Amino acid sequence: MRIIVACVAFALLACETGRPVAYSLRKEAGTDCVNYCGELGMQMSAVVIIANMTGCVCEPKSGKQAAAGGPAAATGGAVAAVLAAQAAQQQQQAAQPHR
C-alpha cells in the first residue's frame, strides 16, 4: 500500500506545467521576410512561427535549380535552433528560485 501512495504522490508532485505562450503575429512579418529573402537574392516561400518567434524560409528564385529538400532542410535546422534556445531558456527559469 505504501508503494501505491508513494507512486501517486510522486506523480502528482513531479509534474510541472509550462507557462502558456501569448503571441500575436506582427502584420509586417510577411513583408519583412520578402525583404530579407530579396536581400539574399532569393524568394520567400514561408513564414515560420514557433513559440513566440517568427522566421523566414527563403528558396532560390525559380530560375535557379534548387536542391531537393533544401527549404525543408533549412526549416528543420531553424526549428532545431529555436527549440534548443527555448529549452535553454526554460532551464534558466527552472534554476531561478520561484517567487
Residue, then its C-alpha position, 0 to 999 in steps of 0.5 A: m500500500r505504501i508503494i501505491v501512495a508513494c507512486v501517486a504522490f510522486a506523480l502528482l508532485a513531479c509534474e510541472t506545467g509550462r507557462p502558456v505562450a501569448y503571441s500575436l503575429r506582427k502584420e509586417a512579418g510577411t513583408d519583412c521576410v520578402n525583404y530579407c529573402g530579396e536581400l539574399g537574392m532569393q524568394m520567400s516561400a514561408v513564414v515560420i512561427i514557433a513559440n513566440m518567434t517568427g522566421c523566414v524560409c527563403e528558396p532560390k528564385s525559380g530560375k535557379q535549380a534548387a536542391a531537393g529538400g533544401p527549404a525543408a532542410a533549412t526549416g528543420g535546422a531553424v526549428a532545431a535552433v529555436l527549440a534548443a534556445q527555448a529549452a535553454q531558456q526554460q532551464q534558466q527559469a527552472a534554476q531561478p528560485h520561484r517567487 
